[in-house]
């Protein structure tokens, strides 16, 4: 059994940099601006031979509970309660501040073991700040440089001294890989046996990203789903900055939910920090299987909503639409019919997409949303045998054969499914370079209807078989 470490301290002392150093990846956003981190983030970490979970927290600020800094502080206090060990981080370069002393008292009252980390120890004049840290009464300060990786062996020894060897060297839990699939012409996973139609595996964990414009209610939706105030929410737009993952269990199925920063139009994104937040959100989309697009039901289908949906479809993820804030709608029946018509008209590339009305504030429609997520995931994983595909193709070619181009008829020989997640098909034909896109769309839509594949992107790749006589001299 591992242990949990919470990294605590005032803003801009390098907590997220230390977090990234311990997890071995640049997961948390890092910038010179104080207060970049707002939500608490948990991830598996490694310090030489020690394996544990580390919690990155927002900078401790002395503020009223109703304000944004006050709500951030509440999240940090939850992290202190969850942790087995606290890394109280101070800035050795700038020395002790009044806030450091205030928060050291909070940490001391928690009764948890504490390791005092004096970060930025590589800076000139840091020795004085490190000696000042003794005044906090939290034991010997450990000089480290999270940016350059200095002082990590001393930090390891301090962890073992604080927890004891038996607790520190617990059973290692399996580390989860966060690798992203590499895109090809046909995005998705290769099929080993094209004739097999395996059953859907509902035991595998499901990765779901929640995306949308700022203030659409993404964090509130995740909090409502998991039934706790896990993510920071409020009336202010753009609260979420990092993509935060939350583990959850729904009807016995393990889920990993990713909350992302709100995505505004590219022309409006000027600050470096917002650019980093959006990049983090895009990474979460590429890593997810299902993407819930949260639309504000009071102002749905703005241009940015459609661009986000188009991006998800191009990445090959399976989209589900959640019309949030349904409790604010006065004429629900009228608006629902209008939204259904707009969904079909504006997103033809994922015809039949699952769209659910929800209210994250009241909890209405959340079960229907999750049922739609599972249904879409099954379609996204679906596989059709080559025999069935070619019987379908015979009927299509008899009913509507491909057009003639430059006086020569195009021939389609066969079709097979090469990939799943999303479904990807290879069509063998003559002269694929001149095949009209309108006919490829016709094949995709017919295939979607024939094999019941609504609401997911379908990939079509055209191939021509090699001519065995190409390059041979013509015999006289």
Steps between C-alpha positions, in 0.01 A plus 500: 500500500647837392472838671384848397709816504342848479718789379393809699623860503418858408468597129805493269740297715530227231245239615390401146864483382575260788184302414613463135848394618353226724255361240765518224273685254400861437139448607438810712512843337799707613542874457664794683153640577391429859181291540518294179381180673141510626370143525676220684653237273596145606746279310729202557856614578843346548800621700779250430371179669198666666160470326209716618215731392576873498240780523569837339305779672414866453711758681375559856348851522337676795160600352125486570336161436260639234778639276688298236826490710288391797345212300848404380616489861213260589626260229851519650362425849330187358839394357661538846231275651549235227882495518723275711798737466529872425775670298483855640673698227669839548696722260865502618581777252255756643511378863210467743184706453225565760271256314758222538479533879117508495470189287771315690271530803209347300722210392629447856140482633416227247727263694635345176873425454668792318809530280613864465611554138713810428455533122703715256813418704716533186449881498766741621429605860269202566709393801358784711139412414566133578636586846196723564277196439616354833279763667187317386567221751429225244843340524804519274436664159598280203664716230376397153470639150182359345590670170844335473442182702755581773460373857272205414711239692470712818124530443472119473687454829276761669185311384629172645593675828153661525295188422729216609640233268205261530245766393724654233579172325140375465369285216536676167184556307506455126583819319254598234631602163377832357631442149312652209430297187691614190276626219512346154286530186245278674499596867421215736608155614601229253277194456684167517223284350276687249232227515460507880227695682608481867263587786522842665724494809329699778769425761761738356523849658345775288681833440264796461601863432253782573550802271322818401510878504582686827218504758297225330499303827764231436643483855152521655392208279791281616433591866134403452596169337743391772288644782765715669654848471817362340556785252500873555182668368345845510331774295836625366585389144829315444557360852643167376853522358656153525340187356413315821429125496252350747453127559137390539282191500160497323284189535808287554685645197826683573524847345772764472350846449714786367389855575646750251538877474236689303598550136445845351554609142865498397500876430388572858771287664789740557648409840769234512326333796171456311689358200662242730158415649348442155797283394448294817132462408587386146734238647213374718280467189765293319539275804124450558269245337170686549478880500198666661445839332325720756283767333325778688131435414425874532747583216564170313687437176717808483777485241756397763282203609499370142877547466557301822269223369681497164839470674377199703367330186826561311692347793281189466349522850138404571294814581191532722319834540371616840265801488569637849304757708168344390346619830522859366288425189139626500369319188681159510286309242526774239874543548568124502347458151707797376823360651444156342452659158813716544709203617414296188554797267821643651682170573431280195840325531377321816139443400293361789728645772369445855378833645361517856346785699650526851515732797828470692353730768197279578643162387229445238580280197841375623408128478368550146827676413710207625278248319559699179876495569501118533281460189732724294810318632354166382445643150852651499641152575272320251638261239339358186623182330632521142228261378217722623669812360536356153141372491396854590733638228338280233160655575645854499675453164184353344287787630742789452833419324788753505493761221711503184795742504644619166286239322633205702291319762654471849504147639474405869631151571449443873489669842642388835523649849863568590461685831267567792484790748376665273382258229734525200434331164721435198331506159690334216419675171643607167637856481439607864650845427201598281221348712253787579479591869121509468499126421734425794255688727213298350685176585569622857138601562361177350743295710403697813130421442545137395716400800347737759800724571343832604689791649864398447752603233547242223826493305518391134838437332510428125766259374587351163647152461843475338509415130715185466581590137605860564851573373515202263586566133207434266556185295470545125 
